[in-house]
């Protein structure tokens, strides 16, 4: 029942969601809006690559979207995150993996349909972890459901449904409905939710603005041999 069998579009949260859906989906889209998958979109959208595990790659230490507005095409940057990055690494052991966010929701949905070849597509909002920050690789904490990731996942599900890819599980369908309800208020929601307030306190409001742009990117970050390209 928790694999959402019989549905073409599925949704579940965090690492447990990856474990439930990955073996049963031909594509899994990981969503970590603030900020991992937004950073992946910016990197890939400029013709560069992101290596999750590549010691030979150029390691710039850049992680935040506002640090990634200008990346040289053809370069390979190495970093990950304890949320989205960790989920991508695990999911890739079982199925095809894409990185989705608000910026590339429609493009990712379109590419996922091509990759899925009529098989089920899973969308996994990463969420956050209580007591763990982005620099603490290897540490884990209990899942904190994150509004920004649910809205981002809903945008991707909404785009899949608009392309006629269905049926959606109740979990996925409700995320799409939630996104459509939230769409007129995205800036206020992203800035006012817990994750947004945390970034604002650190002077990273530009990250929120970049993450809140909807369908401005045609990038379709796909994880191939540990590298998003």
Secondary structure, DSSP 8 states (H G I E B T S, - for coil): -TT-TT-SEEE--HHHHHHHHGGG-SEEEEE-TTTHHHHHHHHHHTT-EEESS-TTSB-----SGGG-SS--TT-EEE---TTHHHHHHHHTTTSEEEEE-STTHHHHHHHHHHHHTTS-EEEEE--EETT--TT-TT----EE--HHHHHHHHHHHHHHHHTT---B-HHHHHHHHHHHHHGGGHHHHHHHSHHHHHHHHTT-HHHHHHHT--S------BEETTEE-
